[in-house]
């Protein structure tokens, strides 16, 4: 038997024979010779290891091509976000407006005046590209930008409170995504944390008693990713501002998600705006760019001109700066806020959040029979009411009425396995479809579906026959 197998394996073509096939020649044009040679060798090695041999060189060229095409697929792939979370951290948060995408493309294709003063012909400051816009929209004296809001808080703490004390309420010692905690950020910044008050109640007297000669700043943190309800008390920025000025201690307000417009105009709950935080007396305000603002990832710091100057002189600022592509997208996004009445038309984040439930129900009604035909008798599909989340720590108790499709197994047994297999099959489509499983159903919340035709075309790869075998 071993001798017969050895003789069979000798029939394997050589690497050179496979490379001379038409398929391999075409693959070399697409992927380059080194990659094709490695793939061909890999298929031949696998054939020897499995004891499966053939003298058909085209067979191994085809196998190598399949391998190469799979390797060519990008790791960062487009998906259909039907999870019901609009600003999904794991799916990239905000989608950019078309004008922001166009601005980013221009910055990628051409040389741009990133740090060049075209008027004076000298070196410029990249913050100048968006400073005036930020000051106009927030009412602040000055502004700067870094790569995310955690970096903004880190830079502020390191600049104003390194080797000094930073006072913060115990009820505001938040943890943000990825288990990053405010006390740890303070420690890395070189600031000494001074906790005041209790988890649920902090009074003005707590701040007054904590301020001393070693105080670097008072930090007010907007708990945008959770809420404490019941017997609670906090001191807002409007109250803390006079105390901070009297004691000559900077008041820093970390807004987290941050918004430049009143969200109630879109039917959402109230969230303090950056302009309100500045007007309330905060010396510096930090907030994100890729959450409620609807732009690319960034961390903004706006406020007093003298304090912004100190931040910009910190060597850490260079390490945290953002590149030309994001700056271009940010500028274009910020310009949209000059016309807040049209935000829901131009900014995807606001369009999704303001999308009427009736419109989403109509989409669900159109898609239901199409998906039902693809899935066959193994599942029942119904239009269902949903409660979408804003996501990324914004308005954690707020949901937005939505609609979608509820997919349930038709059989009485094996429902959980069937839903899991279906969820996996949807994730394996050319454009993966992501929903959520709850109450023995796979829910596809359609609030964020803005490419209905593309979604239907994508379903063509969902093979009912293969699915039946997978779920059996």
C-alpha positions in Angstrom: 0.0 0.0 0.0 2.8 2.4 1.0 4.7 1.6 -2.2 1.6 2.2 -4.3 1.0 5.5 -2.6 4.6 6.5 -3.2 4.3 5.8 -6.9 1.1 7.9 -7.0 2.7 10.8 -5.3 5.5 10.8 -7.9 2.8 11.8 -10.4 2.5 15.2 -8.8 3.6 17.9 -11.2 6.6 20.1 -10.4 6.2 23.7 -9.4 7.5 24.8 -12.8 4.9 22.7 -14.6 2.1 24.3 -12.6 3.6 27.8 -13.2 3.4 27.2 -16.9 -0.4 26.7 -16.9 -2.6 29.5 -18.2 -4.2 30.0 -14.7 -0.8 30.4 -13.1 0.5 32.8 -15.7 -2.6 35.0 -15.2 -2.1 34.8 -11.4 1.5 36.0 -11.7 0.2 39.1 -13.6 -2.3 39.8 -10.7 -0.3 38.8 -7.6 3.4 38.7 -8.6 5.6 35.6 -9.1 6.9 35.2 -5.5 3.3 35.0 -4.1 2.2 32.5 -6.8 5.2 30.3 -6.3 4.6 30.2 -2.6 0.9 29.3 -3.1 1.7 26.6 -5.7 4.2 25.0 -3.4 1.7 25.1 -0.6 -0.9 23.3 -2.6 1.6 20.6 -3.6 2.9 20.2 0.0 -0.7 19.8 1.1 -1.4 17.1 -1.5 1.6 15.1 -0.4 0.7 15.4 3.3 -2.9 14.2 2.6 -1.8 11.4 0.3 -3.9 12.8 -2.6 -2.1 13.1 -5.9 -2.9 14.0 -9.5 -0.8 14.8 -12.5 -3.2 17.6 -13.5 -1.2 20.8 -13.2 -4.3 22.9 -13.8 -5.9 21.5 -10.7 -3.1 22.8 -8.5 -3.0 26.1 -10.3 -6.7 26.5 -9.6 -6.2 25.6 -5.9 -3.3 28.2 -5.7 -5.5 30.9 -7.3 -8.3 30.3 -4.8 -5.8 30.6 -2.0 -4.3 33.8 -3.4 -7.7 35.4 -3.9 -8.7 34.5 -0.3 -5.5 36.1 1.0 -6.2 39.2 -1.1 -9.4 39.9 0.8 -9.0 42.9 3.1 -9.1 42.3 6.8 -11.1 45.5 7.3 -14.3 44.6 5.5 -17.5 46.4 4.9 -20.5 45.0 6.8 -24.3 45.7 7.0 -24.8 47.0 10.5 -28.3 45.7 11.5 -27.4 45.4 15.1 -29.6 48.3 16.2 -26.6 50.2 17.5 -26.1 53.3 15.4 -22.6 54.3 16.7 -21.2 50.8 17.1 -17.7 51.0 18.6 -16.7 47.6 17.1 -18.0 48.6 13.7 -16.2 52.0 13.4 -18.7 54.3 15.0 -19.8 57.3 12.8 -20.1 57.0 9.0 -18.7 60.1 7.3 -20.7 62.5 5.3 -20.0 62.5 1.5 -18.3 65.9 1.7 -15.9 64.6 4.4 -15.1 61.5 2.3 -14.4 63.8 -0.7 -12.1 66.0 1.4 -10.2 63.0 2.7 -9.7 61.7 -0.8 -8.3 65.0 -1.9 -5.9 65.0 1.0 -4.8 61.5 0.1 -4.3 62.2 -3.6 -2.5 65.5 -3.5 0.0 67.6 -1.6 -1.9 69.9 0.8 -1.1 72.9 2.9 -1.1 71.0 6.1 1.4 73.0 8.1 2.1 75.8 5.6 0.9 79.4 5.7 0.0 80.2 2.1 -0.3 83.9 2.9 3.0 84.3 4.6 4.9 81.6 2.8 6.1 80.1 6.1 5.5 77.1 8.3 2.0 77.0 9.7 0.1 75.2 12.4 -2.2 72.3 11.4 -4.7 73.3 14.2 -5.3 76.5 12.1 -7.3 74.4 9.6 -10.2 73.9 12.1 -9.5 76.3 14.9 -11.8 79.1 13.7 -14.6 76.6 12.9 -14.4 75.1 16.4 -14.4 78.5 18.1 -17.3 79.6 16.0 -19.4 76.5 16.8 -18.5 76.3 20.6 -18.0 79.9 21.6 -14.5 79.0 22.9 -11.4 81.3 22.7 -9.2 78.7 21.2 -9.1 75.0 20.2 -6.8 72.1 19.4 -7.3 68.5 18.3 -5.6 65.2 19.0 -6.3 61.6 18.0 -9.2 60.7 20.4 -10.9 62.0 23.5 -8.9 59.7 25.8 -5.8 61.4 24.4 -7.4 64.8 24.9 -8.0 64.1 28.6 -4.5 62.6 28.9 -2.9 65.7 27.4 -4.9 68.1 29.6 -4.0 66.1 32.8 -0.3 65.8 31.9 -0.1 69.5 31.1 -2.0 71.0 34.0 -1.8 68.5 36.7 1.5 66.5 36.3 2.9 66.2 39.8 -0.2 67.9 41.2 -3.7 66.9 42.3 -6.7 66.5 40.1 -10.0 66.7 41.9 -12.9 64.6 40.6 -16.2 63.3 42.1 -16.3 59.6 42.9 -19.5 59.3 40.9 -17.6 60.4 37.8 -14.6 58.0 37.9 -15.8 56.4 34.7 -14.5 53.4 32.7 -14.6 53.9 28.9 -14.4 51.2 26.2 -11.6 48.6 26.4 -11.5 48.8 30.2 -9.7 52.1 30.2 -10.4 53.8 33.5 -10.2 57.5 34.4 -8.0 56.8 37.5 -5.5 54.9 35.2 -5.4 57.7 32.7 -4.7 60.1 35.6 -1.9 57.9 36.8 -0.3 57.7 33.4 -0.6 61.5 33.0 1.4 61.9 36.3 -1.6 63.5 38.2 -2.6 62.5 41.7 -6.2 61.6 41.9 -8.2 63.3 44.7 -11.7 61.7 45.0 -14.5 63.8 46.6 -18.0 63.0 47.6 -19.5 59.5 47.4 -20.6 57.3 44.5 -24.1 58.8 44.4 -23.8 62.2 46.1 -21.2 65.0 45.8 -21.7 68.5 47.2 -20.0 71.8 46.7 -18.4 71.6 50.2 -16.6 68.4 49.0 -14.8 70.4 46.3 -14.1 73.4 48.6 -12.5 71.1 51.2 -10.3 69.4 48.6 -8.8 72.4 47.0 -5.3 73.3 48.2 -1.9 74.5 47.2 -1.2 71.3 45.3 -4.4 71.3 43.2 -3.7 71.3 39.5 -7.3 71.2 38.2 -10.9 70.3 38.9 -12.2 67.6 36.5 -15.9 67.4 35.8 -16.8 64.3 33.9 -20.1 64.0 32.0 -21.2 60.4 32.7 -22.4 59.9 29.1 -22.1 56.1 29.2 -24.1 55.4 32.3 -26.6 57.0 34.7 -27.0 56.9 38.5 -30.6 57.4 39.5 -32.4 57.8 42.8 -30.9 59.5 45.8 -28.2 61.5 43.9 -26.5 64.9 43.9 -23.8 66.4 41.7 -22.3 69.8 41.3 -22.7 71.1 37.8 -20.1 73.1 35.8 -22.2 76.3 36.3 -21.7 76.0 40.0 -18.1 74.9 39.9 -17.0 77.7 37.5 -17.1 80.5 40.1 -15.3 78.4 42.7 -12.5 77.5 40.2 -12.0 81.1 39.2 -12.0 82.2 42.8 -9.3 79.7 43.7 -7.4 80.2 40.4 -7.8 76.5 39.5 -8.7 75.4 35.9 -12.0 73.7 35.6 -11.9 70.9 32.9 -15.1 69.4 31.6 -14.8 66.0 29.8 -18.0 65.7 27.8 -17.1 62.3 26.4 -19.3 61.8 23.3 -20.0 65.5 23.0 -22.5 67.2 20.7 -22.5 70.5 18.9 -26.3 70.7 18.5 -29.3 70.3 20.7 -30.3 66.6 20.0 -34.0 67.2 21.1 -34.5 68.8 17.6 -34.0 65.2 16.2 -36.5 63.7 18.7 -33.7 62.4 21.0 -33.1 63.0 24.7 -31.3 66.1 26.0 -27.5 66.0 26.0 -25.4 69.0 27.1 -23.7 70.7 24.1 -20.1 71.9 24.0 -21.2 75.5 23.7 -23.3 75.1 26.9 -20.3 73.7 28.7 -18.1 76.6 27.6 -20.8 79.1 28.6 -21.2 77.5 32.0 -17.7 78.4 32.9 -15.5 75.4 32.0 -12.0 76.6 31.2 -11.4 73.6 28.9 -13.9 71.1 27.4 -12.9 67.8 25.8 -15.1 65.7 23.5 -15.0 63.1 20.7 -15.1 63.5 16.9 -16.4 60.1 15.8 -19.5 59.8 18.1 -22.4 62.2 18.2 -20.4 64.7 16.1 -20.5 62.3 13.2 -16.9 62.7 12.0 -13.7 60.7 12.0 -11.9 59.6 15.2 -10.5 62.7 17.0 -10.4 64.3 20.4 -11.2 68.0 20.7 -10.0 70.5 23.4 -11.6 73.9 23.4 -11.5 76.7 25.9 -9.2 79.4 27.3 -6.5 80.6 24.9 -3.7 80.6 27.6 -4.5 77.0 28.6 -4.7 75.8 24.9 -1.2 77.4 24.4 0.2 75.4 27.3 -1.3 72.2 25.8 0.3 72.9 22.4 3.7 73.4 24.0 3.6 70.0 25.7 5.9 67.6 23.7 3.1 65.0 24.1 0.9 67.0 21.8 3.1 66.0 18.8 2.8 62.3 19.7 -1.0 62.6 19.8 -1.6 64.8 16.7 -3.8 63.6 13.8 -2.9 63.3 10.2 -4.0 65.3 7.1 -6.7 62.8 6.1 -8.6 63.1 9.3 -8.1 66.8 9.5 -9.6 67.2 6.0 -12.6 65.1 7.0 -13.0 66.9 10.3 -13.1 70.3 8.6 -15.7 69.2 6.1 -17.8 67.7 8.9 -17.6 70.8 11.1 -18.7 73.0 8.2 -22.0 71.1 8.0 -22.8 72.3 11.5 -23.1 75.9 10.2 -26.5 74.8 8.8 -28.0 72.7 11.6 -31.4 72.6 9.9 -29.9 70.4 7.1 -27.8 68.1 9.3 -30.2 65.2 9.1 -29.9 65.4 5.3 -26.1 65.6 5.1 -24.7 63.8 8.1 -25.2 60.0 8.3 -25.2 59.9 12.1 -28.0 62.4 12.4 -29.9 60.9 9.4 -29.9 57.5 11.0 -30.9 58.8 14.5 -33.7 61.0 13.0 -35.0 58.3 10.6 -38.8 57.9 11.1 -40.0 54.5 12.3 -42.6 54.4 9.5 -39.9 54.7 6.8 -38.0 51.8 8.4 -41.2 49.7 8.7 -41.7 50.1 4.9 -38.2 48.8 4.2 -38.9 45.8 6.5 -42.1 45.1 4.7 -40.3 45.1 1.3 -37.5 42.9 2.4 -39.6 40.3 4.4 -40.8 38.3 1.4 -37.4 38.4 -0.3 -35.6 37.0 2.7 -38.4 34.5 3.4 -38.0 33.1 -0.1 -34.2 32.7 0.4 -34.6 30.9 3.8 -37.5 28.7 2.8 -39.7 26.8 5.3 -37.0 26.4 7.9 -37.7 29.9 9.3 -40.6 32.3 9.9 -40.0 36.0 9.3 -42.1 38.8 10.7 -41.8 42.6 10.7 -41.1 43.6 14.3 -40.8 46.7 16.4 -37.2 47.4 17.6 -35.5 49.8 20.0 -32.3 51.1 18.5 -29.5 52.3 20.7 -27.3 55.4 20.0 -24.1 53.6 21.1 -20.6 54.6 22.0 -21.6 55.7 25.4 -24.0 58.4 24.3 -27.4 58.6 26.1 -27.2 55.1 27.6 -30.8 55.0 28.7 -32.2 56.4 25.5 -33.5 54.2 22.8 -35.0 55.2 19.4 -38.2 53.4 18.1 -37.3 51.4 15.1 -38.4 48.4 13.0 -36.8 45.3 11.5 -37.2 41.6 10.8 -37.5 38.9 13.4 -36.4 35.5 12.1 -37.4 32.4 14.1 -36.9 28.7 13.5 -40.0 26.9 12.3 -39.3 23.7 14.2 -39.9 23.2 17.9 -36.4 21.8 18.6 -32.9 22.9 17.9 -33.9 26.6 17.6 -30.8 28.0 19.3 -28.5 26.0 17.0 -30.5 27.0 13.9 -30.3 30.7 14.8 -26.6 30.4 15.5 -26.0 28.7 12.2 -28.1 31.3 10.3 -26.2 34.1 12.1 -22.9 32.6 11.0 -24.2 32.1 7.4 -25.2 35.8 7.2 -21.7 36.8 8.5 -20.1 34.8 5.7 -21.9 36.6 2.9 -19.7 38.7 0.5 -20.8 41.7 2.7 -21.3 40.3 6.2 -24.7 40.9 7.7 -24.7 41.6 11.5 -27.8 41.4 13.6 -28.5 40.3 17.2 -30.1 37.2 18.8 -32.7 37.8 21.5 -35.9 36.2 22.6 -35.3 33.1 20.4 -35.1 35.2 17.3 -32.5 36.7 15.1 -33.3 40.4 14.9 -32.2 42.5 11.9 -32.8 46.2 12.9 -33.0 48.1 9.7 -32.5 51.6 11.0 -28.9 51.8 9.6 -29.7 50.1 6.3 -29.3 52.7 3.6 -28.4 50.4 0.7 -31.5 48.3 0.2 -30.7 47.3 -3.4 -27.1 46.3 -2.3 -28.5 44.2 0.6 -30.9 42.3 -1.8 -28.0 41.6 -4.2 -25.9 40.4 -1.3 -28.6 37.9 -0.3 -28.1 36.1 -3.7 -25.1 34.3 -2.1 -27.3 32.9 0.7 -27.8 29.4 -0.7 -31.0 27.8 0.8 -29.9 24.2 -0.1 -26.5 24.6 1.6 -28.2 26.3 4.6 -30.6 23.3 5.0 -27.6 21.0 5.2 -25.9 23.3 7.7 -28.9 23.4 9.9 -29.8 19.8 9.8 
